[in-house]
Amino acid sequence: MEFLKERFFLPVTLLFCVCVLLFIPNFSHASDNNDTDGDGLPDANETEVGRNPNFVEMHDWVANYDPDSSDWNATSDGNWTVVESEGNLTVRQNMNAPSTYFLTPYDLINVEVNGSIQVWGNSDNDFVGFYFGYKDSLNYFHFKWSRREAGVTSPLDGWNLIQVQNGASTRMDYDEANSSGPGWEMGVEHNFSLIYTEGNMTLRIKGNDSFSDYPVVFSHEGEFSAGKFGFWTGSQQDANFSNIKFTQLHPPEVTLLGNETVEHEAGNASYTDAGATASDVEDGNLTSSIAYSTDLNTSIPGSYTAVHSVKDSTDIERNSTRTITVVDTTSPVISLNPDDDDEPNETIHEAGDPWEEYGATWTDFVDGDGTANVNGTIDVNTTGTYYRDYAYTDGAGNVAEVVTRTIIVVDTTPATITLNPDGDEEANVTIHEAGQPWTDPGATWIDIVDGTGSADVNGTVDPDVVGTYYLDYNYTDEANNSAVVVTRTIRVVDTTPAVIYLNGDAVVTHEAATDYSDSGAVWADFIDSNDTNSSSNIDVNDSMVDYSVPGNYTIVYTYVDAAGNEANATRTISVVDNTPPELFLTGGSNIDVGIWSEWIDPWAEANDSVDGNVTGDINSSGLPDMNTLGSYEVHYFVEDASGNQANITRTVNVVNYAPTDLNLSNGSVWENMPIGSLVSSFVVTDSNDPNYEKEYSFSIIETNQTDHQAFYIDNYGDLRILKQFDYELQNSASLLVEVKDEFNATYQKELQINIADASIPIIETTLSPEVASDGILQLGVSLTDAGGGADLLEWGVLVSRGSIDDMSSQGVQQMELSYVSGSTVSLTDFLPSSTWDVVYVRAYAINDEGIAYGLEERMDYSKQYLSWADARPVTGANGWWESEWLGNLYFTTASPWAMHPELGWFYPIASEDGSLWVWQNESGGWMWTSPAIYPFFYSTDSNGWRYFFGNVGSSQVFYDYGLKTWTDVIGTTNP
């Protein structure tokens, strides 16, 4: 407690000036440096407003009563006053109230509070003390100091330290006695020092008797938070609290030596931290008191921390943290496993023996150990020097130095000689028929290195002389290893029947389904005759041969000599089918088909000399592109059962045929219709386009016999009038029209238009030229003629995604408008669906004479308003749109994909509620957003929310809330 002695501050005489405060500070702790009294207001500011910087003015403090309240009772509530006596500031409670307090207006922590407590001249001995760490009426610390009255058992003489948490009181410490002892002393000015910090609370009191040597009343460590300080009395009057002083205590400062982030090589168990320094305003140098802790594991790469912490003498604790990154940059070490030789990096291997890999092992401090990877081949059957390289890359990407094993393949084993068999049971004894030419079966040698071959032979045999003969076989290999000599014994005998010799080949290949002529055979016998060309008495049997069916057959030739020895010979007849089928095209080899028509292949026919009709086996390759003019080849091929192939090619010309007819969808026009009124659409008959789906252009041919000046063709290819017709003057008109298809093929036809005698209304269609900002179109009707004296019964507009003929047209929406007799115009708003690209509008009116339709108006809605993005086109930038919530983007009807300058390419799908689903390949699938939440997205890939930060470089940056990490997505490309 030496520190507490040094920190004790007891002012003897303080100057005081009672002032009206102009500023009430609200600090969580008392200030320092130029704030002498520690009340949170610098000395210079206090002087400016007439306050004494040496005192903590009490006028701003809070008592447990409101003296201005009508129910205030001094007896029960107490009466705190602030007085000045001989230059000292005194706070007095002069009423014998049950329990009152007087609190600072601000919270305190890490402070030393000095002052004095004194009870004056009466025999009322009860409680004085103070509150500290006061958060509210349910949470605070309370020092209760009592003096025992003579002859009274309560209160006891002494003190109690009470902690109140959530309204529950606990006695933390106390010292009480039944006689005079640790209680306060009447009339004595007790100087006190209360230290209250984040980690410590200590109270010392200086007085007489028990407090003459300035003892520590209590001292506790813990975790304490800021709160108010205040004086307290309990049924005690004339209690004075004076010479109040607040001194700020400073937390220690910890400074790391070296870098805040360091790297340490994994496997180096020795890590020495650079350390830190610590100091405190009150305690000075605290470096020696620093405590060090770390979770460092030098064996495992990763991020660790080293914490340097220190407490000062008042238990205020601070720390600094260093980040230690354990890295692995050390390569593994590879060691060869030893072989049977003395040197593990060189192995002598006998050629022909199987190679057993000895291998190599790697060791790495982080990864452990294992078997190294091996590269290099060995041919154990070929002498020479070979190399095996052993390598390994550890988990951190460190590559070990390659280690090589040298293998020398040598040959020290002689070849092995084996007699070729001669048909006898014993290969080393041969029985040879006299008179037959002698052919040595020979012997073969086999050597691991040299391979195989014929052995050298010594000795002779006379095949015409009966007797026993010997042949010796030997061989020396390339390595000069001599094989063991092997001997064959030959016994010449005469037991052989005649020999039959085939005329021609023993195997004859014959084409199926053709005539065959056999070459026959002759016989010879060494004993009976020297005639080698006799064919007499040979029996020929070919009854099993079918020369029309492919297969292998045998002709048997038999001859029995005079000694009864039967001789036989055979000829193999291989009946084959090498003739391919005959392939014929059905239809011409060069045919024309119209573009866009269906390709129906005329096919082909095929016959084979063996298999017969093989039309069903025909296959083809190649198809004409029926959407592109040009010549195409279709190849037909067939294969018979023997694999003989035939093929043929047909040329298919995809051509364009000119239109063959032209008509009008409506052959009449009402009289008095305004200029520009629609007469009709054209209907083209074209064999290439039977459903009239392709693009055509129309033009009026000027002739002297037609009314070409009365009509024109609009940009949509529809026929409109250039004058108002009068039925009474002209009841029909004609014009010559030319239609041209996509390939400039033309057709002309003179068309007749009837002029109708109109008595129904004449109505015009109105359509706003631009889409409103919210996507709404303004539609309406304008009445030109109500149809004579008859008044209108109804009018309105018809709306559709396709051209409108009348109310019965498919997909037409009828919108009846409000009509008042005598009116000529009516308007309404219409919001197309997000799926509408083109909007068609046509007015209608109904009177007693019938129904009339106005001019059909058409707007390309997609070119003026992009509903799913609530966007309008950017002027002068074709394909670019400006959205109030999504920003600028690029989108055309040529592709369903849109491009955002930051999001990149995406595929949009709009929902009816105005929200939007987008697909991106690189970001992992579908994401959902809306104008209210963008740039937040819900991702189906991570099943969570993402925040789109923006485009950084070539990547889109998202924050994934589910993964709690930032995600970079490589910029999407044009799909």
C-alpha angles and dihedrals in degrees: 000000000000089000092059090054090053092046095050111119122187117175111205101192124016127182116232134192119186106223140170106250116232096185130041111198122211109200132156090223139012116272125239142210105036095022103091098180094036095229094135097259119100116244093246092055092048091052091050092056095043098258126139108245090204095066138055100233112229099204091087095052125104124242126195091249139055108227089196092058117107092227096052113130118188091203094058102024100039127225118252115195135179116220137171118223122175092339095309125120111230130185110201136190104196100172128087092232122159100243128346136162140193114207136194114249091233139053120255134203133158092025140128114221116202128184144108137269122205136168115204133221111315137095096237100119113186137111137334129160142107146262124237135174085030109173097161140326090287100047125049147097119258128198109199116190119186140182121209117233119224112266093009124105097202132097102027120226107262145046142287132203109210127190117201116199121177088341095308116118124217125183105230098178140350148168117200135162137175092234135049109299133100096014125104120277122239114250093000119127103228112201113208139190119200117188112195118177140151090274109020144047118188130168127194125180129197119203139106133303108004092015100043094109095047096251128196106254095192138343126188135173123211142103111303131177134209121281143148125285122220147158122252138194131184117200088328124125131193093034113157126196113189147158091041116187131172118201121189115231114209126226115237119259120227117201122189118228112223126003125341088226123042136172125226126192113243111243094033097109092188113087120167117192117221088230131216142249129232134194139171131202092231101032101035118208112019098168093116090057096057115125116212127207134165141170091212118152108183091192097064123055112235145095120299137170135228115201124202111193134173139181123209124219090278092052095251104152130205133168144187125210129215120199115224117196113199108209134185113222098141117108121231120253120236123208126188116236109238121254130203091283127080094248114059093201094058124051128186108211128187112234113250096025114116114258116242112195113232091193131192135255131223129211126199127174093227104031096038116219140311147142117308123233114254131213129182136068134245126204102203090188095058122065116231144090120297133182132215117196120205120203141168137180116201126224091268092056096255110149118219121224108265115249120205131209117202116215119194112196110205134182118222098142119098122227122265119234120213125184114237109240118254099195096272122113091245114054093204094057119060125190108207125192112233116246093028119113110258116239116182109228084207128197134267130219125210123200128179092229106024094043118214138325147142118295123235113257132211124190139050138249128204104205093191095057121069112233147095121287134179131216122191121207126200143161138187115203127223090265088057093251109150118218123223110267114249122202130209121202117213121198113190112212136161112234100115123124122218120295122239116213120200119226105229127358124343088222117045123188111212127187111237119250093022131106120270129208118190121221096214129213144257132212136218133186124196095211103034102039145357091214108115097177103059118128098173121126094012112143115215119200118186099147093123096055118107107189094191098056120068113243144097117284135176132226111200121211116195131188129172115202126214092269091057094252108146119220122197135186132177136203120204116222110201107197106200138180110221097149114105121223121265111251122200129183117235104222124005128328090230116040136167125225129181120253116260091017123123114269110233110182114222086207126199144258131237137191130185128202090229107024097038118209109017098167089122090062095058116122130185141202133199128044131210115247099238091195096057129060115237147085120291134185123227113195123207122195137173135186127202125220090271093055097254110149133208128183140181135181133223123198114221117196115203103207138175121240119203119245113275103202142018127199141163123250087217120028099195143055129201119247119250092026110152120256110275094035116147115254102177149312119253123249115206126200109210125162088212092054109033093165094049094237102136133087119271133176123215131203135178114237113218114232134159092238098056138065094241093145091062096062142048136184116236128218091271093056095254124137116242134175127254095194140033111256124219113208092206090058100035129012099182144021136195137203138176112238128190121205121200123195127213091277095050094254108148142204129185130204136168110234129201123218120193119217108225123215101238126207097152123093123288109225132178127210120231124199126173110248093224137039116246119242091261093051095258122144122206112226129182153146132250118197116220099170127003090208104268120298094343117103123225120267097192143349137182145127135279117218127192144152089236137045114296123224098167142321092295094059113123116266095011118150114206116213113187112205129209111269127196119187111263096019119126105189136047130171136193138177122245128189111200121215118262088249094062115105100169126026121207118197129185128174122223134192131188128203135159090282096055142269128318130194128212129221113298111245122201132197129184094227094184091060093055105034134024102203100188090057096033085234138150126205119269109242112248094006109097112215095011122118133191118219122188092219106023099040125219120344140167120237136153133177089243090078135024090223125095129201124218117193090231106022093045123210118351139164111236128208116181123215124215091245091062096258122126136225116203130189123209123176096209098045094056108260137301125013128183128212141149138201089265097056107026126154084040116086134189108223122209088197096064096020089231146083126288131193117215106221096179142255117319113183106312095336135086110226120215131175109220109209093193094053092034091223142104115255126203117207118196110240113274118242131222106283 
